[in-house]
Amino acid sequence: MDQKGYRRGSFQSATSDEDMLEIAGASMDFSIADDDPPLDREMGGFSSYNGGGMNGTSTMMDFLEEPLPGVGTYEDFNTIDWVREKSRDRDRHREITNRSKESTWALLHSVSDAFSGWLLMLLIGLLAGSLAGLIDISAHWMTDLKEGVCLAGFWFNHEHCCWKSNTTFTDRDKCPEWKSWSQLILGHGEGAFAYILNYFMYVTWALMFSLLAVLLVKGFAPYACGSGIPEIKTILSGFIIRGYLGKWTLVIKTITLVLAVSSGLSLGKEGPLVHVACCCGNILCHLFTKYRKNEAKRREVLSAAAAAGVSVAFGAPIGGVLFSLEEVSYYFPLKTLWRSFFAALVAAFTLRSINPFGNSRLVLFYVEFHMPWHLLELVPFILLGIFGGLWGAFFIRSNIAWCRRRKTTRLGKYPVLEVLVVTAITAVLAFPNEYTRMSTSELISELFNDCGILDSSKLCEYVNDFNSTKGDDLPDRAAGPGVYTAMWQLALALIMKVFITIFTFGMKVPSGLFIPSMAVGAIAGRLLGVAVEQLAFYHHDWAIFSGWCSQGADCITPGLYAMVGAAACLGGVTRMTVSLVVIMFELTGGLEYIVPLMAAAMTSKWVADAIGREGIYDAHIRLNGYPFLEAKEEFSHKTRAMDVMRPRKNDPPLTVITQDTMTVEDVEIIVTSTTYSGYPVVVSRASQRLVGFVLRRDLIISIENARKKQDGIVSTSVICFTDYCPPLPPSSPSVLKLRSILDLSPFTVTDETPMEIVVDIFRKLGLRQCLVTHNGKLLGIITKKDVLKHIAQMANQDPDSILFN
């Protein structure tokens, strides 16, 4: 068996690192030596290892005097070791600091190392802001393309096309430069046939956009679908999903996000923009060694990138930082807070420089209110909060049930057909109603709008009495026929949005949930706001209005109700609180409405939590079986480490490696016959005294490279994990020393440790596994997946659902 090598395919393990049990069908073949050197991609420049040679007698060789490429890295669908990654970064930083005192060049290297984090944030902000501007401009143009085209230049959207027109203010949307499809094809835009043609073109363009989006996602980047926030939360907690933040995902997500939004589906671009920004951060990390080689440092960058994504999505840099802290980040040190703020600032500044909407605003639905609110209005604001909580709980349950059906039935095998059917239904229902025909961002902008004298929207068709107008403020007025028409159209739009969003979120196209949720709340809020406004107008002598709302005064702002409703529904779905309020007041440009927003957001969260504890992102994490350990949940059960550890009673004994008595062949047999991600190292099988822990991947790489690069390492060579190996006969082959890949300080607990402490340790230290001892003897092991399964079991859930799917 001399000079047997591992096959290259042996590293491509699809097992999770938490899965310490054998998986049927997983095997590694040691019997055939590969003609190609292993790990060609990682082993470039391997000349630094001096093998020595056998030279007659048992020469002891420490093969890993220097770090070996591939050692310390992780396979796909594995969890990183936070403790080890932070320790490696501290060692790197300490070495750079010590060297900086030796020479000027080393000092400059130390300064550049310290500055590299800020430079990386600058690049992320610039790239994220630029891509957001490109997405905004493209989506705005393609959305208008469904209704017509600009003769002055096909690249102009409707608004930009009419900027230079000489039409009056009231006819600003009917400029001669913009032609609907019926005007372009038939020569006129009136009549039933023209309406049918416009209807047909609207549906056709929507189907074309959605078809192209789903085909691009399916063919080039399957990870580009959905919002991406559940997966980003899981990645930031330490899980590795290779390719999820890669360059292909970035390119395809950017293109298909524009197509999906333009198709008119009930989705938004704000959630996917977080994914896009995190892709930018991950790709740019490869320019800097300290982020490329350290998974924990890279996750600090991704937290900042998530903040930049929300910053450009809503034009809310502070809200973006708080969103990253509250909603997605697992590890968020103070240093990351400052850098997140800087990245969000640069991203917002870049987007403001691009000015995608031509109005110096970062978002389409920026609005300013000037009238104060009254204390009694807290009652309808709280009612909106209750509605938001009920809608959030209803949406989460319905959407998860539909997504589970998609995963477990034949429906999941036809993603293209599903997208086309939902798009067709959405477009057919949306066109007749002007409030569903327009883009959702434009709808929210119109609902937030505070009616002025020059507004021509149906929502502002009040019966005007200009004798009572005071300055720029319009008094509360009687609703005209346009308002009543808008009310029933909005009621129909509300019903459609509530139900169609359930089936849209989770399809195989980029789909955000922020905008549809805000639209549902904004419609409900505007309806309630107009109702309260008319109640105050016709019954201003009632006791509840008499003190503060006299006849001819401007008391009620329906746009404010729409904004509060939007915050309530978004909070009910995502369970955000602080970051949501800050995002909404950054949208409105005023601090005066923080209390209504806080009241609605908190009420929404309380009501939704009373029905179900999980937000939409946590629910999708659980649905997909991601190994995510929620830091917000308390573990209150009285179980002990021995109840959770493996092996259990009647299980085979724990697989261990001894420190200096096993040969290369013995270790190869263990690695071949098991699929564990690592092995405890003990003094001897009899004593079971713990020495350390060695990772499977590190063992494979080290042994394989020792066989290929070093003479004298054969199947009968003893593997030694100590500084001094026991003496061997002179005719023995070389000893392979692997002490440097051994973790000499694995985290251990005793068998009597309460599980609430073990769970806290896993949460706060980010452990992959923890060894269980009794009087210093190794008893078993607890992995992150064991903890998750135990928590699920205690909550009467299926513990086998904790599997990456």
N, C-alpha and C positions, 0 to 999 in steps of 0.2 A: 504493500500500500504506500510505498515511498512516493513522495512528490505528488500525491493526489491533491487536486485543487477544487475549489468551489466553482460551480458554474455561475456564469454571469446572472442568469435568471434568478438565482437564489435571493438576491436583494430585493426583488420587486414584490415584496410581501404586501398583501392587501389587508392584513390584520391590523386592528387597532392596538396601540401599545398598551391599553388597559386590559385587553383581552388575554388573560394569562391561561386560558384554557385552549386545548388543542382544537383545531378546526379541520374537519374532514376534508381530505383532498389536498391539503397544503403539504408539499414535500420539497426537499432539497436534495439534489443529486451530487454526491461527492465522488462518484465513481469515474467520471469522465473529466479529464483535464481540458479546460478551454484553451484553444489555440491562441486566442487573443488575450492580452494581459487584462486583468480585471480592472474595472473602474478607470478605463482610459480617460474618461472625461475629467475625473477628479485627480488622476495621478500624474498630471503633467509636471515635469521637473522633479522627479523623485530621486534626484541624484544625491540628496543630502544624507541618505541612510547608508552607513558603511556596514556591510554585512559581516566582514571578517571571514570566516571560512572555518572548516572543521579542524584543520591542522592537527589531526590525530586524536585529541582527547576531548573530554566533555567540556567544551568551551561554553561559558554562560554568556548569552547575548541579550541585552536590553534593547529590544527591537524598536521601542518607542521613546527614544531619548528626546526626539522632537515631535511636535504634534503631527499626526498622520492625516492627510487629506481624507475627509469622510468621517473620521472619528469625531464624535460629539455632535453629529448632525442627525436629522430625524427623517423618517420615512413618511410618506403620505398617510393622512388620517391618523396621525399620532399626536399626542399632547407633549408640549415642550416641558422641560424641567426648569421651572422659573428660578429655583434656588441655584442650580448649576450655572444657568445663563447669567444671573446677576453676579455670581462669584467670579466667573470668567471675565466679565466686564470690569469688575473692581481690580482684578489682577492686571488686566491690560492697562487700565488707567494708572495704576501704581507704577508699572514699568515705564510708561511714558513720562510720568512725573520725575522719576529717578533719573532717567536719561537726559531730561531737559537741563540738568545741572552740568552735564559733561561737555556740551558743545553748543555753538550758536545754531547749527542745523537742527539739532535735537530740540532746542528751544522753539524754533520756528515750527517744527513738526507738532510740538505740544500745543502751540497757539492755534495752528490750523485744525487740529483735532477738536479743540474746544469750540472753534468757530463753525465747524462743519454742520452741527445741528441747526444753527440759525440759517446757514446757507441752504440747507435742505428744506427748511420751512419756507424760505423765500421762493424756492423753485416750485414747491408744491402749491403755494398760493397762486403763483403766476400761471401754472399749467391748469389748475382747477378753475380759476376765474376765466381763463381763455376758453376752455372747453364749455363752461356753463354759458358764456356769451354766444358761442357758436350754436349750442343746442337751443337757446332761447330764440335767436334770430331764425334758425332753420325751421323750428317748430311753428313759429308764428306765420311764416311764409307758407309752409305746406298746409297748415290748417285752413288758411284763406284760399288756397288753391282748390279746395273741394267745392268752393262756391263760385269762383271766377278767376280771371287773370287780368293783369295790368298791361294795357297796350303800350304805355310809355316805357316799359321794361318788365319782362316777365318775372324778374327777380325781386320786384317790389311787392310787399304784402298790401292789403287793402288800405290800411291807414297811411303807409308811406306813399302809396300811389296817389292819394288825394291831397297830399300836403301842398302841392303847388297849384292846385285847382282853384279856379275863381268862383266856385259855387258858394252859396250863402251858408251861414253856420248851421241852419236847420237841415240843409241838404248836403252836409259835408260827406255823408256816406254814399252819395249818389253822383259822384263826380264822373264826367264823361270818359276819363282815362281808364276807369275800372269797368270791366264788362263781365256780367254773369255769363255762364255757359249758354243759357238760352239766347241772350243778346248776341253772343259771338256766333252761334250756330244758326239761329232762326232769324236774327236781325231785330227781335223785339223781346221784351221781358215780361209782357203781360199775357194773361190767359191761362187756361187749364193746361194746354200742351206745353207751354213754357215752364209751368210749375212742375209738371211731370218730368220734363227733361232735366231741370235743375235737381229734382229729387233723385233721378237715376244717376246723374253724374256724382252727386254727393255720396251715394251708397257705393258706387263703383270705385271712386278714389279711396274711400275708407277701406274697402276690401283689398284693394291693391297695396295700400300702405301696410295693413296688418299682415297680409300674406308675405310680403317681402320681409317684414320684421321677424315673423316666426320661422321662415326658411333660413334666414341668416343665423338666428340663434341656434336652430337645430343643427345646421350644417357646419358652423364654424366655432361657436362658443356656447355650449349648453349652460355654462355657469352665468351667462349674461341675462337670464330670465329673472323675473321677480324683482323685489325691491333691493335685496342684498343685505338688508340690515340684520335679519336673524343670523345669517352666516358670518357677518362681520363681528357681531357680538360674540359668536362662538370662537372665531379666529382670535379676537382680542383676549379671550379667556385662556388662550394657549394652544388651541387646536390647530392643526395644519391641514389645509385643503389646497393642495398644489394646483396652480392654474386659476384659482378663483380670483386672484388679484393680478393676473398676468396681462401681457400686452394685447393678446388676442381678445381677451375679455373686455379690456378697455376700449379697443377699436369698435368691436361689434356692439357693445352696450351703448356707446355714444351714438352710433348710427341708428340702431334699432329703437333707442329711446325717442329720438326725433320722429321716427315712423309710427311708433305706438301712440305717442301723444297726438300726432297729426291725424291719426285714424279716427279720432273721436271716441275711443274707448273710455270707460269711466275709470281713469287712472291718472296719476300725476308723475311729474319728473323729479319731485323733491327727494323722495327716498332713494331712487337710483342715482341721484347726483352724489349722495354720500358714498355709494359703491364706486362711482367713477373717481371721486377724489381719493379714496383709499387705494384704488388701482394706481393712480398717479404716484401716491406716496410709496407704495411697494416697489414700483419700477424705478423710481428715483433713488431708493435706498441702495440699489446696486452700484451707484456711483461712489459710495462711501464705505470703506472697509468695515468700520466699526458697526455699521447698521446691516451690512450684507452678511456678516458672519455671526451676528448675535440676534437670536429670535426675540428675546425680551426687549432689546433696544428697538428692534423694528416695530414691535407693537406699540411702543411709545409714540413712534412716528405715525402709525396708523390712527391712533387716538386723535392726534393733532389734525390729520387729514380728514377725519370724520367731522371735526369742527369746521374745517374749511368748506366741506361739502354743504353743511347746513347754512353756513354763512352766505354762500352764493345762491342757495336755493330760496332763501327768504330775505336776503339782504340784511341779515341779523348776525353780525360777528359775535356779540356777547351771548346771544341765544345759542349760537353754534357751539361755543365752548361749554356752556352749561348742558346742552344736549349730549355732547360727548361724555361729559362727567356723569350725568344722571342716567343716561339711557344705554350707552353702548360700551363704555370702557370698563375693564376689569381691574386694571392697575393704572393709577393716575397720580403720579407724584407731582409735587409742586412745580418742578422743572417743566413737566409736560404741560401744566396749566399755562405757564408763560408762553411756551412755544406754540401751543394751540391758539392762544390769543393772537400771536404774531401771524401765524398762517392764515387764520380767519380774516385778519385785517388786510393782509396782502391780497387774498382772494377777493374780498369785497371791493377793494380799491381797483383791482384789475377789471372786475366786471363793471364797475362804475365808469372806468375809462372807455370800455367798449360801448357802453350805453346802448344795450340791445333794443330797448323799447323807444328810444328817441325822446324820453321825457326826463332824463337825469335821475331816474329811479332804478333800483336794482330788481324790483319785482313789478308785475303788471298790476297788482291790486293794492299798491300803496295808497293810503288814504289819510286825511287829517280831519279830525272833528274839533269843533270849537265850542260847542255848547256843553255846559256842565251837566252832570247827571244828578238826580235827586235820590235821597236815601230810600224812598218808597219803591224806587225802580229795582232795588235789590230783590224784590219778590219775583218779578218776571225773570230776572237774571238767574235766580236760583232754580226757577222752573226750567229754564233752558239747560242748566246744569243737570237736572234730573233727566231731561230728555236725552242729553248727550251720554249720560251713564247707561240709560236703557238701550239706546241705539248701539253704543259700544259693545255691551254685553251680548246683545242680539247678533250683531255683525260677527263677533269673534266666534260664537257658537255655530252660526250658520256657515261661515266661511271655512272653519276647520272641518265641519261635517262634510262639506262639498269637496274640500281638498283630500280628505281621507277617502272619500268615494273615488276620487280621481286616481289615487295611488293604488287602490285595492281592486279596481274593476277594469274592464276593457277600455274605459274612457281615457285612461292615461296613455294608451297606445296610439291615440290619434290626436296629438297636440295641434297639428295644423288644422284639422277639421274643427276642433273645439274653438280655436281662435277665430276662424272664419264664421262659424255659426253665431258666436257671441257678438262679433263685429257687425254682422248683418242685422241681428235683432236690435243692437244698439243704434245703428244708423237709421234703420227703418222707423224706430220709435222716436228718434231724436229730431229728425228733420222738420216734422210739422210744428214743433214747439220751438219758438225762437230762443228760449232760455236753455234748451238742451242742445240746440244746433250749434250755438257758439261754443268756443272752447271753455273748459271749466274755469280756467284762470280769469277769462273775461267775465264769466258769470259771477264769480266771487267779487271781482272788481265792481261790477254793476250793483251787486247786493250791498257791498260796503259803502257805496257812494252816498253822500249826503246831498240831497236834492238842492240845486241852485236855480236861479232864474232862467239860465240858458240851457238847462238840461232838457233834452228832447225824449228821454226814455219814457216808456209807458209807466214805469214805477214813479215817475215824477209828474204825471198828468193830474194835478190837483185842480180844484176850482180856485182860480186866483182872485184875490181881492187886494190889488196893489196899494189901496189906500192905507192898509194896515201894515205895509212893509216898512220895517225899521232898518235902515242901512242895508247891509248885505244879507242879514238874517231874514229868512222867510218864516212867517208864523205858521203854527199848525193850521192846516186847511182841510176842507172837506175833500174826500177822495173823489176823483172824477171817474168816468167810465174806463179810461186807460188803466188806472190803478186796479179796478175790480177785475178787468181782463187779465192783468199781470198776476193777480192773486191766484186765480184758478189755474193759470198756466204754470205758476210756480208750485202749486200744490201737486199738479200732475208730474212736474219735474222732480219733486221731492220723492214721490212714490217710485218713479223710475230709477232715480239714483240709489235709493235705499236697497232695491233688490238687484239691480244689474251689477252693482259693485261687488256683491257677494260672489258672483260667478266670474268676475273679471280678475280680481286679485288672486294671484297664484298661477295664472296661465303662463305658457312658455314664451312670454314677451316681457320686456322690462315694464314693471308696474309699481308705481308708488301709491301709497295710501293717504298721504297727507292731504292732497288737494281734493279727492272725492269726499273724505271725511269732513273737511272744512266746508265743502259745497253743501252737504246735507245740513250741517249746522247753520250755515249762513242763510239757506232758504227758510228753515224753520224759524230762525231769529228774525228775518225780515218780515215773515208773515205775522209773527207775534208783535213785532215793533209797529207795523201798520195798524194792527188791531188795537193796541194800547193807544196809539196816536189818535185814532178815530174815536175811541172811547173818551179820551181826554177832551177832544174837540166838541163832541156833542153833549158831554156830561161834565163840563168844567166846574159846575156848581156842586158836584158831589164832594163829600167830606175828604176823600182821599186826594182830590185834585185841587180843592179850593185854596189851600194854603200856598201853593207854589206854581200852579198852572192856570193863570187867568186867561180870559178870552183874548185872542190876538197875540198871545205869547208863543215863543218857540220852545216848547217844553220837551217834546219827545224826539229823539233822533233814531229813526228806524235802522239806519246804517250801523249804529252802535250795537243794536240788538243782533244784527247779522254777525258782527264781529265776535260778540260774546258767544253766540250760538256756535260759530265756527270753532272757537277755542274749546267749548264744552264737548263737542262731538269728537274733536281730535284727541282731547284728553281721555274721553271714554274708551277710545279704541287703543291708544298707545299707553295710557296711564302716566303720561308725563305731567308734571306739575310746575315746578319752578322754571324750567327751560321753556315750557309752553307759554307761560305768562310773559316772560322776557321776549320771546320771539314775537308774540302778538303786539306788545307795546312798541317794539322796534318797527313793526310794520306800520303802526299808526302814527308814530312820531310824537306821542304824548304820554306823559306819566299820569295824567289825570284819571285814566280808566283802568289803573292797576287793580283797584279794589273790586270792580265788577268782574274783571277777568279772573282774579284770584277766587272770588266766590263761586263762579261758574266752574272753574277747573277743579277746585276741591270737592264741590258737590258732585260733579261728574265722576271723579275718582271714587268717592265714597259709595255712590250708588252702584257703579260698575263692580267695585271690589266686593260689595255685598252679594252680588250674583255670581261672580267668578273672579278668582284672584289674579289670573294671568292676563297680561296685555297681549296684543296680537302677535308681537314678535316672540315673546316667550312661548306662546301657544304653538307657533310654527317651529320653534326650536325643539319642543317636545314632540311634535308630530313627525319631524324628520329624524328624531332619535340622536341629535347631536349631544356629545358628552359635555354639557354646560352645567356648571354647578352654580345655581343662583345665589348670589350673596345676600339678597334681601330677605330670603325665607329663613325662619327660625326652625331649628331641629329640636323638638321637645320630648323625644321618646327616650325611655330608660333602657337602652341596650348597651352592650359593651363590645369592645374590639373583637373579642373571641367569638361573638355571635355573627360577625360579618366576614372575618378573615377566611382565607382559603389556605390549605385544604380544610374541608369540613369533615365531620365524622363519616367514616366509610369511604372517603376519597383516597386516591393514591397519595403517598407522601410527597411533600414539596420537593421539586427538582432543584438540587443545589450543585455547586462546583466546589471542590476542595482547593485549598490554597496552594498545595505543592505536591500533590500525589497523582493528579490526572494527566494523561497524555493528550496530545493533539487529537488522536483518533477518538478518545473518550469524549472530549468536548464536542467534536464533530458529530458524534452519534447523538449526543444530547440536543444539539442545535437542529439536527435533521429530524429527530423524532418528536420535537415539540414546536409550538409556535409562540412561546412566551417572548415578551419583549426584553426580558432581562432575567438574570439569575443571581440569587444570593451566593456569596462566597463564604465558606465556613472553614474552620480549622480542620475538622474531619467529620465524616458522617456519624461517627459514634458520639463525639462531643457536641456537635451542632452549635459550637461557639461562633458567633457571627464575626466575620472579618470585614466584609464590605458588599458592594453590589456592582455587577458588571452588566452593561447593556448588550443585548444580542447583536445589534448592528455593529457595535465596536468590536466585539469578538470576531465576527465574520470578516470584517475588513482587515483586522490585525493579523489573523491567522492566514488569510489568503495572501496578503502582501508579504508576510514572512516566508511563505512557501515559494513565492515567485521571485522575491528579491534577495533572499538570503540563503546561502548555502548551509547545509547541515540541519535544516528543519525538516523533519520527517514525521510520519504518523506516530512513531514511538517516542518522539521528543516530549519531555515533561514540560508542562506549562506551570510557571511559578508566578504567584501574585505577591510574593514577599521580597524584601530586600536581599535576604540571604537564603538560598535554597539548600536543602539537605544534600550532603555529599553523595555522588553517584559513582558506580563502577567506571573505570577508565574507558571501557569500550562503549559507554553509553553515548547516544547522539547529543547534539547541543540542546541546552535548556532554553526555552522561549520565555523570557520575562515580560509579563504584561501588567506589571504593577501600575503603570502610568494610566491605564484605562480603567482602573478599579476606583470606584467611589468609596473612599475610606470612611465617609461620614454619612451613610444613608440614614434617613429619618426613621426612628424606631419609637414604638409605644409598647407598653406592657399589655398583656391580654386583658387586664382589668380596667383599662382606660375607658371612660364613658364615651359613647359614640358622638355625643354632642361636642366633645372636645376634639375628637378625630375629625369630624366634619368641619369644625372651625379651622383646624390646622390645614386641611386640604384647601379650604377657601382662601385663607389669608396668606399661605405660603405657595399656593399653586403647585402642589405636589403631584407627581405622576403615580407614585406608589409609596407605601409606608410598610415597614417590616414590623412584625409583632413578635415580641420576645417574652420569655418567662425566666426570671433569674439569670438573665444573660444568654439563655439558649434560644435559638430561633424556633418559633412555632409556626409562623405562617406569614402571609402577605395580604395587604389590603390595597387595592388599586382604586383609581378614581371611578372607574365603572362600577366596582363593587359598592362604593359609597352611593352612587346615583341609583343603582338597583335597590339598595336598602331603603333609600328615601322614598322611592316609588312604591316599594312593598309596604312601607309604613303608612303611605297615603292611599292604600288599597288600589293602586294602579298596577298595570302589568309590568313587572320588572324587566321582562325581555324586550320591552319597547326601547330600552336604552342601548340601542345598537345603531351605528352610523348607517343611514340608508340613503 
